[in-house]
Amino acid sequence: SLRFKPDTEKVSANVIQGKYYSVAFDESGNLQSITNLTTGLTYPISQNFLYYKAFPGNKSDSQASGAYIFRPADNTPVSVPLTTWNGIYRGSVVQEAYQQFSSWASQVVRVYADKPYVEVQWTIGPIPTDDNVGKEVVTRYNIPGFGNKGVFFTDANGREILQRQLNYRPTWNLNQTEPVGGNYFPVNALIAIKSGDAKAQLSVLVDRSQGGTSLNDGDVEIMLHRRLTQDDGRGVGEPLNETGPDGKGLIIRGTHYLVLDAPATAARVYRTVAQEVLLTPQLSFSNSNILPGQYVKNFVTVYTGLRSALPPNVHLLTLDQFRHTGPVPSPGGTAPYIIRLEHFYEADEDSDLSRPVTFDIQNLFAPFTVTDVHELTLGANLPIEELQRLSWKTQDGSTPVKQKKALIGTTITLGPMQIVTLQANINL
């Protein structure tokens, strides 16, 4: 991590705090409590690293844990306790707490001055397998007595939020034979639990796709890293035992973002943070003898491609030139552009931001003006008016309602979770 010595000071108080969050640690350095300073919500919270011993397979049951199969030998994971508390550092932009759990597991907990989340940056590896036992490393965040009763939520490819429940499937009677692996679900953007009294929601956002669950009350459990000694027989033909040039297991570093808020308002935080995490700016560097102030005078250092901001619940998904002529002929043989915009809130997810939104695309972009625009199907291969969907009668005698066009002139109306695909001609 970056720490600038002139603005950084090691302090003894075991609390880090910004504008939005305060996090406390006990005397040993373990996570103790989290407070949302905006809403006043405060809860005791703990966080631990653990690992499941991988099932290696045997004569009576050959299905080992491997690249495609998560199958622990024991449903109770082994704890990796905190060994070294390296204290807290405070700066004007960020405050950090440093924890070492073992020679292969450490993390930094951060609170930024102006960010509405708590950042947890973990480093795992090389996972030791000298004992010839595969290990599947997880982290658990726990709020005691939270009362979620085995109900948790995960996203579907970063879009809809789906309710999950331990040992249950909504469309068939489940015979659960894998109490741990059978309750893991994909986490592409976030996993969340709500308190039994509906006053609080803990959301954990991820910076990469991981697996997650809530096996115990108040738990959010996320798989971080795996190193195994046996092949699972599912096609890879070798154990999941990736190593670096030194022959040791890989070291990985990732980040979780914790959001504690009321369920009614949590979405307007985690939806925005998820977009920021997915579209993190890429840093680049160059050699220069110019002082920062002079550099800003000589070069353009701030640029935006938009004349005005999009509505807070709308995201620009695609802006690209068609390789060939688009589905709708363009005047003068000019190359049209494909534009996709999405409403990234679900229905009833937020009292304001889940509503339909209307905006004009004509003067939206700074480098060019949209002169002619047509709505296409999602795949951008057919004008929307030429789409012929199947029509059938339902039990009540009705037929499916044909989807309304989102585009009228250059004005777009998007409902929750709706994506519109456009073919546009532009005037530079």
C-alpha positions in Angstrom: 0.0 0.0 0.0 1.0 3.6 -0.5 1.8 5.6 2.6 3.1 9.1 2.4 5.3 9.8 5.4 4.7 13.6 5.7 0.9 12.9 6.2 1.1 9.6 8.0 1.5 8.9 11.7 1.4 5.7 13.7 -1.1 6.1 16.6 -2.1 3.9 19.5 -5.9 4.3 19.5 -7.4 1.2 17.8 -9.9 3.1 15.7 -9.8 4.2 12.0 -12.4 6.8 10.9 -13.5 8.8 7.9 -16.5 10.9 7.0 -18.8 7.9 6.5 -17.4 5.0 8.6 -15.6 4.2 11.8 -14.0 0.8 12.5 -12.7 -0.3 15.9 -10.2 -3.1 16.7 -9.6 -4.9 20.1 -6.3 -4.8 21.9 -5.0 -7.8 20.0 -5.9 -6.1 16.6 -8.9 -8.2 15.7 -11.8 -6.4 14.0 -14.3 -5.4 16.8 -17.0 -3.1 15.5 -18.2 -1.1 12.5 -20.2 2.1 12.5 -22.0 4.0 9.7 -21.5 7.6 10.8 -24.2 8.8 8.4 -27.1 6.6 9.7 -25.8 5.9 13.2 -25.9 2.1 12.6 -23.3 0.4 14.7 -22.7 -3.4 15.1 -20.0 -5.6 16.7 -18.3 -7.5 13.8 -15.5 -10.0 13.6 -13.5 -11.2 10.6 -11.4 -14.3 10.3 -9.4 -16.3 7.8 -10.1 -20.1 7.7 -9.5 -23.0 5.4 -11.3 -26.2 4.5 -9.2 -29.3 4.1 -9.9 -30.6 0.6 -11.4 -34.1 0.3 -8.8 -36.2 -1.5 -11.0 -39.1 -2.6 -10.8 -42.7 -1.5 -11.7 -46.2 -2.5 -15.4 -45.9 -1.5 -15.8 -42.3 -2.8 -13.4 -41.2 -5.6 -14.8 -37.7 -6.1 -12.0 -35.4 -4.9 -12.1 -31.7 -4.4 -10.5 -30.0 -7.5 -10.7 -27.3 -10.1 -14.4 -27.8 -10.8 -15.6 -29.4 -7.5 -15.5 -27.7 -4.1 -15.8 -30.6 -1.6 -14.3 -30.2 1.9 -13.2 -33.2 3.9 -14.7 -31.7 7.0 -17.6 -29.2 7.2 -15.8 -27.3 10.0 -12.9 -25.2 8.6 -9.6 -24.6 10.4 -9.1 -21.1 11.8 -6.0 -19.0 10.9 -5.7 -16.8 14.0 -4.2 -13.3 14.0 -0.5 -13.5 14.9 0.8 -9.9 14.6 -0.9 -6.6 15.0 1.0 -4.0 13.2 -1.1 -1.0 14.4 -2.9 1.9 12.7 -1.6 4.6 10.5 -3.5 7.8 9.9 -3.2 10.1 6.9 -5.2 13.0 5.5 -6.7 10.8 2.7 -6.8 7.3 4.3 -6.5 5.5 7.6 -5.1 2.0 7.7 -4.9 -1.0 10.1 -2.4 -3.8 9.4 -3.0 -7.4 10.4 -0.8 -10.5 9.9 -2.6 -13.8 10.4 0.2 -16.2 9.2 3.2 -16.2 7.0 0.8 -16.6 4.0 -2.3 -14.5 5.1 -2.4 -10.8 5.9 -4.6 -7.8 5.3 -5.0 -4.1 5.5 -8.3 -2.5 6.6 -8.8 1.0 5.3 -11.3 3.8 5.8 -11.0 6.7 3.3 -11.9 10.3 4.2 -14.6 10.5 1.5 -15.6 7.0 0.5 -18.9 5.4 1.8 -17.4 1.9 2.5 -14.7 0.1 4.5 -12.0 -1.4 2.3 -10.4 -4.7 3.2 -7.4 -5.7 1.1 -6.3 -9.3 1.7 -3.2 -11.1 0.6 -3.2 -14.9 0.5 -0.4 -17.3 -0.5 1.6 -19.3 -1.0 -0.8 -21.7 0.6 1.3 -24.4 2.2 0.7 -28.0 1.1 3.8 -29.6 2.6 1.5 -31.9 4.5 0.0 -33.1 1.2 -3.4 -31.7 2.2 -5.2 -29.4 -0.2 -6.6 -26.2 1.3 -9.4 -23.9 0.3 -9.1 -20.5 2.0 -12.1 -18.4 3.0 -12.8 -15.3 4.9 -15.8 -14.9 7.3 -17.3 -11.6 8.3 -19.7 -12.1 11.3 -22.2 -9.9 13.1 -23.3 -11.8 16.2 -27.1 -12.2 16.6 -27.8 -10.6 13.2 -30.7 -13.0 12.7 -30.6 -13.6 9.0 -31.7 -17.2 9.6 -29.8 -18.7 6.6 -31.2 -16.2 4.1 -28.6 -14.2 2.1 -28.4 -12.4 -1.3 -26.1 -12.6 -4.2 -26.1 -10.9 -7.6 -26.6 -12.5 -11.0 -23.8 -11.3 -13.3 -23.7 -7.9 -11.5 -27.4 -7.2 -12.2 -30.3 -8.7 -10.4 -30.0 -9.5 -6.7 -31.3 -13.0 -5.9 -32.4 -14.3 -2.5 -30.7 -17.5 -1.4 -31.5 -19.8 1.5 -29.5 -22.5 3.1 -30.4 -26.1 1.9 -33.3 -24.8 -0.3 -34.1 -24.4 -4.0 -37.3 -22.6 -5.0 -38.2 -24.9 -7.8 -37.6 -28.4 -6.5 -37.2 -30.4 -3.3 -33.5 -30.4 -2.5 -31.7 -33.4 -1.0 -28.6 -31.6 0.3 -25.7 -34.0 0.4 -23.0 -31.3 0.5 -23.8 -28.9 3.4 -20.9 -26.6 2.6 -20.2 -26.8 -1.2 -24.0 -27.2 -1.9 -24.7 -23.8 -0.3 -22.1 -21.8 -2.2 -23.3 -19.5 -4.9 -21.5 -17.3 -7.5 -20.7 -13.7 -6.3 -19.8 -11.5 -9.2 -20.5 -8.1 -7.5 -21.7 -8.5 -4.0 -23.1 -10.8 -1.3 -25.4 -9.4 1.5 -27.3 -10.4 4.6 -30.2 -8.5 6.3 -30.8 -8.3 10.0 -33.9 -10.1 11.4 -35.4 -6.8 12.5 -35.0 -5.4 9.0 -33.0 -2.4 10.3 -29.6 -3.2 8.8 -28.0 -4.8 5.8 -24.3 -5.8 5.5 -23.2 -5.9 1.9 -19.7 -7.2 0.9 -18.7 -6.2 -2.6 -15.9 -8.0 -4.4 -13.3 -7.0 -7.0 -13.5 -10.3 -8.9 -15.9 -13.2 -9.2 -15.8 -15.4 -6.1 -18.0 -17.9 -4.4 -20.0 -17.1 -1.2 -22.5 -18.2 1.3 -23.9 -17.6 4.8 -23.6 -20.9 6.7 -24.2 -19.5 10.2 -26.3 -16.7 11.6 -24.6 -13.3 10.9 -22.0 -14.9 8.6 -20.8 -13.7 5.2 -18.3 -16.3 3.9 -16.3 -15.8 0.7 -13.8 -18.2 -1.0 -10.5 -16.4 -1.6 -7.9 -18.9 -2.8 -7.4 -22.6 -3.3 -4.5 -25.0 -3.7 -5.2 -28.7 -4.0 -3.2 -31.9 -4.3 -5.7 -34.1 -6.2 -7.4 -34.0 -9.6 -11.2 -34.0 -9.5 -11.6 -36.0 -12.7 -13.6 -33.4 -14.5 -11.3 -32.8 -17.5 -8.3 -30.8 -16.4 -6.2 -33.9 -15.8 -4.1 -32.3 -13.0 -4.5 -30.9 -9.5 -5.3 -27.2 -9.0 -1.8 -26.5 -7.9 -0.6 -23.4 -9.7 2.9 -22.3 -8.9 5.2 -19.4 -9.7 8.7 -19.4 -11.1 10.0 -20.4 -7.6 7.9 -23.5 -7.6 5.8 -22.2 -4.7 2.1 -21.6 -4.8 0.7 -18.4 -6.2 0.2 -15.3 -4.1 -3.0 -13.3 -4.7 -4.3 -10.0 -3.5 -7.8 -8.8 -3.6 -10.2 -6.3 -2.1 -13.6 -6.4 -0.4 -15.8 -3.4 0.2 -18.0 -3.4 3.3 -21.3 -1.4 3.3 -23.5 -1.3 6.4 -26.8 0.5 5.8 -30.5 0.3 6.1 -32.0 -2.1 3.5 -34.2 0.6 2.0 -31.2 2.8 1.2 -28.3 0.3 0.8 -28.8 -0.1 -3.0 -27.9 3.5 -3.8 -24.5 2.9 -2.2 -23.7 -0.6 -3.3 -24.9 -0.1 -6.9 -22.7 3.0 -7.3 -19.7 1.3 -5.6 -20.1 -1.8 -7.8 -19.8 0.4 -10.9 -16.7 2.1 -9.5 -15.1 -1.2 -8.7 -15.9 -2.7 -12.1 -14.7 0.4 -14.0 -11.7 1.3 -11.9 -9.4 3.9 -13.7 -6.2 2.4 -15.0 -3.0 4.2 -13.8 -0.2 4.9 -16.2 3.2 6.6 -15.5 5.9 8.3 -17.4 9.3 10.0 -16.7 9.0 13.8 -16.4 11.1 16.6 -15.0 8.1 19.0 -14.9 6.7 19.9 -11.6 3.0 18.9 -11.0 1.7 22.5 -11.1 3.5 23.2 -14.4 2.3 19.9 -15.9 -1.3 20.8 -15.2 -0.8 24.2 -17.0 0.8 22.6 -20.0 -1.4 19.6 -20.6 -5.1 18.7 -20.5 -5.4 16.6 -17.3 -9.2 16.5 -17.0 -11.5 15.2 -19.7 -15.0 13.9 -20.0 -16.8 12.5 -23.0 -20.2 13.7 -21.7 -21.7 17.2 -22.0 -23.8 16.5 -18.9 -24.0 13.7 -16.4 -26.2 10.7 -17.1 -29.0 10.1 -14.6 -27.6 8.4 -11.5 -29.3 5.1 -12.3 -28.2 4.9 -15.9 -24.9 3.5 -17.2 -23.3 3.7 -20.7 -22.5 0.1 -21.6 -21.3 0.4 -25.2 -20.0 3.2 -27.5 -18.4 1.7 -30.5 -18.3 2.0 -34.3 -19.9 -0.7 -36.4 -17.3 -2.6 -38.3 -19.7 -2.8 -41.3 -22.9 -1.1 -42.2 -25.4 -1.3 -39.4 -28.9 -2.8 -39.6 -30.4 0.6 -40.5 -28.8 2.2 -43.7 -26.8 5.3 -42.9 -26.8 8.4 -45.2 -23.8 8.8 -47.5 -22.3 5.5 -46.5 -21.0 6.8 -43.2 -20.1 4.3 -40.5 -22.8 4.3 -37.7 -22.1 3.8 -34.0 -23.6 1.4 -31.6 -24.7 2.8 -28.2 -26.1 0.8 -25.3 -27.5 2.3 -22.1 -28.7 0.4 -19.1 -30.9 1.2 -16.1 -28.9 -0.7 -13.4 -31.4 -0.7 -10.6 -34.1 -3.4 -10.0 -37.8 -2.7 -9.5 -38.5 -1.7 -5.8 -34.8 -1.8 -5.0 -34.8 2.0 -4.2 -37.7 4.3 -3.6 -36.3 6.9 -6.1 -33.7 5.3 -8.3 -35.8 2.3 -9.2 -38.2 4.4 -11.1 -38.3 4.8 -14.9 -36.0 7.5 -16.1 -36.2 9.7 -19.3 -33.4 11.6 -20.9 -32.3 13.0 -24.3 -29.4 11.5 -26.1 -29.0 14.1 -28.8 -26.6 16.5 -26.9 -25.3 13.9 -24.4 -21.8 13.5 -25.8 -19.1 16.2 -25.8 -17.0 15.2 -28.9 -20.0 14.8 -31.2 -23.7 15.3 -31.7 -26.1 12.5 -32.5 -27.9 13.4 -35.8 -29.9 10.2 -36.4 -30.7 7.4 -34.1 -32.6 4.1 -34.4 -33.5 1.5 -31.7 -32.2 -2.0 -32.3 -32.6 -5.4 -30.6 -30.2 -6.2 -27.8 -27.8 -7.9 -30.1 -27.7 -4.9 -32.5 -28.6 -7.0 -35.5 -32.2 -6.0 -36.2 -34.3 -2.8 -36.0 -36.7 -3.1 -33.0 -39.8 -2.7 -35.1 -38.8 -5.7 -37.2 -38.6 -8.0 -34.2 -41.3 -10.7 -34.2 -41.6 -12.4 -30.9 -43.6 -15.6 -30.3 -47.1 -15.0 -29.1 -49.1 -17.5 -27.0 -52.2 -17.6 -24.9 -51.9 -17.9 -21.1 -54.3 -19.6 -18.7 -56.3 -16.4 -18.3 -56.7 -16.0 -22.0 -54.3 -13.1 -22.4 -51.3 -12.8 -24.7 -47.9 -11.4 -23.8 -47.7 -7.7 -24.0 -45.4 -6.5 -26.7 -42.4 -4.5 -25.4 -42.7 -0.8 -25.9 -40.0 1.1 -27.7 -37.6 2.9 -25.4 -36.7 5.5 -28.0 -39.0 8.3 -29.2 -37.1 10.8 -31.4 -33.9 11.2 -29.5 -35.5 10.7 -26.0 -35.0 7.5 -24.2 -37.1 6.1 -21.4 -35.6 3.2 -19.4 -37.3 1.0 -16.8 -35.6 -0.9 -14.0 -33.0 -3.4 -15.4 -33.8 -2.4 -19.0 -31.0 -2.1 -21.6 -31.6 -0.2 -24.9 -29.4 -0.7 -28.0 -29.1 2.1 -30.5 -27.6 2.7 -33.9 -26.6 6.3 -34.2 -25.1 8.6 -36.8 -22.9 11.3 -35.4 -21.7 14.8 -36.4 -18.2 15.4 -35.2 
